[in-house]
Amino acid sequence: MIILLMGVSGSGKTTIGRMLSGKVGLPFYDADDFHPKNNVEKMKAGIPLNDQDRVPWLETLSEKMVAWEENGGAILACSALKASYRKMLRSHAVQMRWFFLKGDEALIAKRMKAREGHYMPASLLSSQLETLEPPKHATIISIDQTPENILEDIMSDLKNNKAVSSFGIIGMGVMGSSLALNLAEKDVKISVYNRTLQGVEEDVAQKLVDAHPEVKGILPFDKLDEFVESLEQPRKILMMIPAGQIVDQQIARLLTFVDKGDVIIDGGNSFFEDSAKRQQYLQGYGIHFVGMGISGGRDGALKGPSLMPGGSEEGFELIKPYLEKIAGKDKGGKPCMHYVGPDGAGHFIKMVHNSIEYGEIQVLAELYGFMRKGLGMSIEEMVKTFKTWSKEGADSYLMDATLAILSHEKDGKLLLDGILDVAGQTGTGGWAVSTAAKYGVPYAPLTAAVTARLVSTHKEARVSFAQTYPRKTDEIDQKEIIDALKGAYDMARLVNHEIGFSLIKKVGEAEKWGLNMSEIARCWTNGSIIQSSLMEKLAGVFKSTDCLMASAALKASFENGAKTLAEVVGAGLKAGIAMPVMSAAINFFYGMSSGQSSANLVQALRDCFGEHGYRLVDDVSGKIHRNKWRKSKEEA
């Protein structure tokens, strides 16, 4: 832990720091000793430092504190006048205890004039006081007393303060426990809590610690009050619990123990509109709420997930150093994490992410079904084909996972053949579909992915209807279709991403969130379930456009892909293989690229039976017209 004594020059930081060092046995460092030569010369000349002068100094101190903490801790005397300076000092997420040595200008000026050999002249005191932004999360110590009494106040606070951890996690399921291990392995001291349910969930947090004796710095709790008390302020508490009422119930319990300025993070798959309401509700208590999407599964959470935080920006800034430590890194080494936007923006982006994931998974499933049943390919041939595609730019996390599944045998048989063909879902896909309908975004392919899972759950009915309606399939030109398969796969994926990002664009504009499409795609290039070479390409494409179909860089891909996708879908349907997402994808593309559609008949029919009216092509005013389409019996 770093004990940081802050305040303007002359407040006694050095004197108290040395006394405290002797008392607690930690080395003392004076931040003034780390100023570059240019800064020292300016101050000697009576010239105040500006923010630019302080940046290299603060960066050096931040890096030094990492080493000091690794060696057992230290005491640092540093002015830390502005909130932005303190933010830089916290950038490496070391555990810190802040003490603000506060006094009036006259007292401090008197002390500055009395000291000898210091390069900071008393004439700069007024500029320091003007610059000072009082800290929100520091223990205030009055300097209008003897150094001995000041030391006694600090020692009393250190003794009575039970905060020993920098970060807390509630919920030790697969994701919560993996994130806890990730943080601990990055040298972050954390507290973990899990509820106790007799005979169901007992000593869960302790069992995590016992199962990983090699990992240091995890403190387990089964009592919420003790868990909260163990966290340094402002507290940073990540909830990894199921979406729904349980989130609100957990927040209600936390409000009994947390304080203003603390941060509560919901890392589950909550509905984004619920997250917006929670942020507004907690804002009334002075609590920062961050709704954060997390992708990557167990491995991602442990090794580096994709993180999508939204909500309170001030709250995000407090947790940012910790998120940067654990997030996956893109090819440039930048964390796959960025502040998405206010309200429920973080959980909205995760919802769309999961919707694209539904589509990506379903396209792989449709190809697997067509290649195995329609084309009669062996598992070995399919694995060889998919590996070739991966080398040709179709590589992705989900493709790698598919190859692992197709290669996994149990007792000499393909395990996949023994798995019941009933697919579950958590709800995010359905939320995306309803949100798309609410905001008027065409979403058919990804809607079809959700529907396909629902169809799979009707196993008994499917078996019965398969006997009632046996397939009579046409022969397929296997060689010609196999050559078109990769192009069809690439096209279906392009359409899925176009649709998902179209929803992001529409909702972002409607809610005025200022979403950055390129950054969102970049954050999905590693640590995410939908990470792929395609996503890396799209991160670049979105720097110059907000619509994939409008991108000159992708025009040829759409044109060529449409032909192969239509060919493969036609062959699949002829073979009696359901291809809901791939067929919806080509229908979407043809629909969106048709200058004249048949929707005029749809609108005419609406007017015919419901008098909804219609607009005319040659009437630029947009006036609504109506017509009497059918004659009455008398007229007839």
Residue pairs with C-beta under 8 A, 6 or more apart in sequence:
1 69
1 73
1 94
1 95
1 96
1 97
2 65
2 68
2 69
2 73
2 74
2 75
2 76
2 94
2 95
2 96
2 97
3 20
3 24
3 26
3 73
3 74
3 75
3 76
3 96
3 97
3 99
3 158
4 75
4 76
4 77
4 78
4 80
4 89
4 96
4 97
4 98
4 99
5 13
5 16
5 17
5 20
5 75
5 76
5 77
5 78
5 99
5 101
6 13
6 78
6 79
6 80
6 81
6 86
6 98
6 99
6 100
6 101
6 135
6 138
7 13
7 79
7 100
7 101
7 102
7 103
7 143
8 79
8 81
8 108
8 125
8 128
8 129
8 132
9 79
9 108
9 112
9 118
9 120
9 124
9 125
9 128
10 108
10 109
10 111
10 112
10 115
10 120
10 122
10 125
11 101
11 102
11 103
11 108
11 111
11 143
12 101
12 111
12 143
12 147
12 150
13 30
13 77
13 78
13 79
13 101
14 30
14 77
15 147
16 77
16 101
16 147
16 150
16 151
16 154
17 28
17 30
17 75
17 76
17 77
18 28
19 147
19 148
19 151
20 26
20 28
20 75
20 151
20 154
20 155
21 27
21 28
21 75
23 151
23 155
24 75
24 155
24 158
26 72
26 73
26 74
26 75
27 68
27 74
27 75
28 74
28 75
28 76
28 77
29 64
29 68
29 74
29 75
29 76
29 77
30 76
30 77
31 57
31 61
31 76
31 77
31 78
31 79
32 77
32 119
32 120
34 57
34 60
34 61
34 64
35 43
35 57
36 56
36 57
38 53
39 49
39 53
39 54
39 57
40 119
42 48
42 49
42 53
43 49
43 119
43 120
43 121
43 124
44 119
44 121
46 121
46 123
46 124
48 124
48 127
48 128
48 131
51 82
51 84
54 85
55 88
58 85
58 88
58 89
59 88
61 76
61 78
61 89
62 88
62 89
62 90
62 91
62 92
63 92
65 74
65 76
65 89
65 92
65 94
65 96
66 92
66 94
68 74
68 76
68 94
69 94
69 95
69 187
70 187
78 89
79 85
79 128
80 86
80 89
80 135
81 128
81 131
81 132
81 133
82 131
82 132
82 133
83 133
83 135
86 98
86 135
87 317
89 96
90 96
90 321
91 321
92 321
93 166
93 186
93 188
93 321
93 322
93 324
93 325
94 166
95 165
95 166
95 189
95 232
96 232
97 139
97 158
97 161
97 163
97 232
98 135
98 137
98 138
98 139
99 138
99 139
99 141
99 154
99 157
100 134
100 135
100 138
100 139
100 140
100 141
101 141
101 143
101 150
102 134
102 140
102 141
102 142
102 143
103 142
103 143
103 144
104 144
105 125
105 126
105 129
107 143
107 144
108 125
108 143
109 122
109 125
112 118
112 120
112 121
112 122
112 125
113 122
136 234
136 261
137 233
137 234
137 261
139 154
139 157
141 150
141 153
141 154
142 150
143 150
162 229
162 230
163 229
163 230
163 231
163 232
163 233
164 189
164 191
164 219
164 230
164 232
165 189
165 190
165 191
165 219
165 230
165 231
165 232
166 188
166 189
166 190
166 231
166 232
166 236
166 322
167 183
167 188
167 189
167 190
167 191
167 231
167 236
167 238
167 319
167 322
168 190
168 191
168 192
168 193
168 227
168 228
168 230
168 231
168 235
168 236
168 237
168 238
169 176
169 179
169 180
169 183
169 190
169 191
169 192
169 193
169 237
169 238
169 240
170 176
170 192
170 193
170 194
170 227
170 237
170 238
170 239
170 240
170 241
170 250
171 193
171 194
171 239
171 240
171 241
172 180
172 192
172 193
172 194
172 204
172 205
172 208
172 240
173 240
173 241
174 297
174 298
174 301
175 240
175 267
175 294
175 297
175 298
175 301
176 192
176 194
176 238
176 240
176 241
176 267
177 192
177 208
178 298
178 299
178 301
178 302
179 238
179 240
179 267
179 294
179 301
179 302
179 305
179 326
180 190
180 192
180 208
180 218
181 208
181 212
181 215
181 218
181 302
182 301
182 302
182 303
182 304
182 326
183 190
183 322
183 325
183 326
184 190
184 215
184 216
184 217
184 218
185 215
186 325
186 326
187 217
188 217
188 322
188 325
189 217
189 219
190 217
190 218
190 219
191 218
191 219
191 220
191 221
191 227
191 230
191 231
192 205
192 208
192 209
192 218
192 219
192 220
192 221
192 227
193 205
193 220
193 221
193 222
193 223
193 224
193 227
194 201
194 204
194 205
194 222
195 201
195 222
196 202
196 203
196 204
196 222
203 222
204 222
205 220
205 221
205 222
206 220
206 222
208 218
208 220
209 215
209 218
209 220
212 218
219 230
221 227
221 230
224 253
224 254
224 257
225 256
225 257
228 235
228 237
228 254
228 257
228 258
229 257
231 237
233 259
233 261
233 262
234 259
234 261
234 262
234 263
234 288
234 318
235 258
235 259
235 262
235 263
236 262
236 263
236 265
236 318
236 319
236 322
237 254
237 258
237 262
237 263
237 264
237 265
238 265
238 267
238 292
239 247
239 250
239 251
239 264
239 265
239 266
239 267
239 268
240 267
240 268
241 247
241 250
241 268
242 268
243 268
243 269
243 270
243 271
243 274
243 427
244 270
247 266
247 268
247 270
247 274
247 278
248 278
251 264
251 278
251 282
254 264
255 285
255 287
258 264
258 287
260 285
260 286
260 287
261 286
261 287
261 288
262 287
262 288
263 287
263 288
263 289
263 290
263 312
263 315
263 318
263 319
264 282
264 287
264 288
264 289
264 290
265 289
265 290
265 291
265 292
265 309
265 315
265 319
266 275
266 278
266 289
266 290
266 291
266 292
266 347
267 292
267 294
269 293
269 347
269 350
269 351
269 354
269 426
269 427
269 428
270 291
270 347
271 344
271 347
271 351
271 431
272 291
272 343
272 344
272 345
272 346
272 347
272 348
272 351
272 431
273 344
274 344
274 347
275 289
275 291
275 310
275 311
275 343
275 344
275 346
275 347
276 291
276 343
276 344
278 289
278 291
279 289
279 291
279 311
279 312
279 342
279 343
279 344
281 289
282 288
282 289
283 289
283 312
288 311
288 312
288 314
288 315
288 318
289 311
289 312
289 315
290 309
290 310
290 311
290 312
290 315
290 316
290 319
290 346
291 309
291 310
291 311
291 344
291 345
291 346
291 347
292 307
292 308
292 309
292 310
292 311
292 346
292 347
292 350
293 307
293 308
293 309
293 310
293 346
293 347
293 349
293 350
293 351
293 353
294 301
294 305
294 306
294 307
294 308
294 350
295 305
295 306
295 308
295 350
295 353
295 524
295 527
295 528
295 529
295 530
296 303
296 304
296 305
296 306
296 328
296 527
296 528
296 529
297 529
300 306
300 328
300 527
300 528
300 529
303 328
303 527
304 326
304 327
304 328
304 329
304 336
304 526
304 527
305 326
305 327
305 328
305 336
305 527
305 528
306 327
306 328
306 336
306 337
306 523
306 524
306 526
306 527
306 528
306 531
307 323
307 326
307 327
307 335
307 336
307 337
307 523
307 527
308 337
308 340
308 346
308 347
308 349
308 350
308 353
308 520
308 523
309 316
309 319
309 323
309 337
309 339
309 340
309 346
310 339
310 340
310 341
310 342
310 343
310 344
310 345
310 346
310 347
310 348
310 349
311 342
311 343
311 344
311 345
311 346
312 342
313 339
313 342
316 339
320 339
323 335
323 337
324 335
324 337
327 335
327 336
327 337
327 527
328 335
328 336
328 526
328 527
328 528
329 335
329 336
329 526
330 336
330 522
330 523
330 525
330 526
331 525
331 526
331 536
334 522
336 522
336 523
336 524
336 525
336 526
336 527
336 528
337 523
338 516
338 519
338 522
338 523
340 346
340 348
340 349
340 513
340 515
340 520
341 508
341 513
341 514
341 515
342 513
343 511
343 513
345 508
345 511
345 513
345 515
348 435
348 504
348 507
349 504
349 515
349 520
350 428
351 428
351 431
351 432
351 435
352 432
352 500
352 501
352 503
352 504
353 500
353 524
353 528
353 529
353 530
354 426
354 428
354 429
354 432
355 428
355 429
355 432
355 433
355 446
355 449
355 500
355 503
356 446
356 496
356 497
356 500
356 530
357 398
357 529
357 530
358 425
358 429
358 446
358 449
358 450
358 453
359 445
359 446
359 449
359 492
359 493
359 496
359 499
359 500
359 581
360 396
360 398
360 493
360 496
360 530
361 398
361 449
362 448
362 449
362 452
362 453
362 580
362 581
363 489
363 492
363 493
363 496
363 581
363 582
364 398
364 399
364 402
365 452
366 572
366 577
366 578
366 579
366 580
366 581
366 582
367 485
367 489
367 582
368 382
368 402
368 406
369 577
369 578
370 568
370 571
370 572
370 575
370 577
370 579
371 377
371 381
371 382
371 385
371 485
372 379
372 382
373 575
373 577
374 473
374 476
374 571
374 572
374 575
374 576
374 577
375 476
375 478
375 481
375 482
375 575
376 478
377 385
379 406
379 414
382 406
383 403
383 406
383 407
385 482
385 485
386 399
386 402
386 403
386 406
387 403
389 395
389 399
389 486
389 489
390 396
390 399
390 400
390 403
392 486
393 490
393 533
393 534
394 486
394 489
394 490
394 532
394 533
394 534
395 532
395 533
396 530
396 531
396 532
396 533
396 534
396 535
397 528
397 529
397 530
397 531
397 532
398 529
398 530
398 532
399 532
405 415
405 416
406 414
406 416
408 414
408 415
408 416
409 415
410 418
420 459
421 456
421 459
422 456
422 457
422 459
423 452
423 453
423 456
423 457
424 453
425 450
425 453
429 446
429 449
429 450
429 453
430 450
432 443
432 446
432 450
432 503
433 443
433 446
433 447
433 450
435 503
435 507
436 442
436 443
436 446
436 447
436 503
437 443
439 503
439 506
439 507
439 510
440 506
441 499
441 502
441 503
441 506
442 499
442 502
442 588
442 591
442 592
443 499
443 503
444 499
444 584
444 587
444 588
445 492
445 495
445 496
445 499
445 581
445 584
445 585
445 588
446 496
446 499
446 500
446 581
447 584
448 580
448 581
448 583
448 584
449 580
449 581
451 580
452 578
452 580
452 581
455 462
455 578
456 462
471 576
472 576
473 574
473 575
473 576
474 574
474 575
476 571
476 574
476 575
480 567
481 567
481 568
481 571
484 564
484 567
484 568
485 564
485 568
486 564
487 560
487 561
487 563
487 564
487 565
488 561
488 564
488 565
488 567
488 568
488 569
488 582
490 534
490 557
490 561
491 557
491 558
491 561
491 562
491 564
491 565
491 585
491 586
491 589
492 565
492 581
492 582
492 585
493 534
494 534
494 548
494 554
494 557
494 558
494 561
495 585
495 586
495 588
495 589
496 581
496 585
497 534
497 535
497 538
497 548
498 547
498 548
498 549
499 588
501 517
501 521
501 538
501 542
501 546
501 548
502 547
504 515
504 517
504 520
505 515
505 517
505 546
505 547
507 513
508 514
508 515
517 542
517 546
518 539
518 540
518 542
518 543
519 539
520 542
521 535
521 538
521 539
521 542
522 539
524 530
524 531
524 535
525 531
525 532
525 535
525 536
525 539
528 535
538 548
541 548
541 551
541 553
541 554
544 551
544 553
545 551
548 554
549 558
549 589
549 592
549 593
558 589
562 586
562 589
562 590
565 582
565 585
565 586
565 589
566 586
568 579
568 582
569 579
569 582
569 583
569 586
572 579
572 582
572 583
573 579
573 583
591 597
600 614
603 612
603 614
604 614
604 627
604 629
606 612
606 614
607 613
607 614
607 626
607 627
607 629
608 627
608 629
608 630
611 626
613 624
613 625
613 626
614 624
614 625
614 626
614 627
615 622
615 623
615 624
615 625
616 623
616 625
619 625
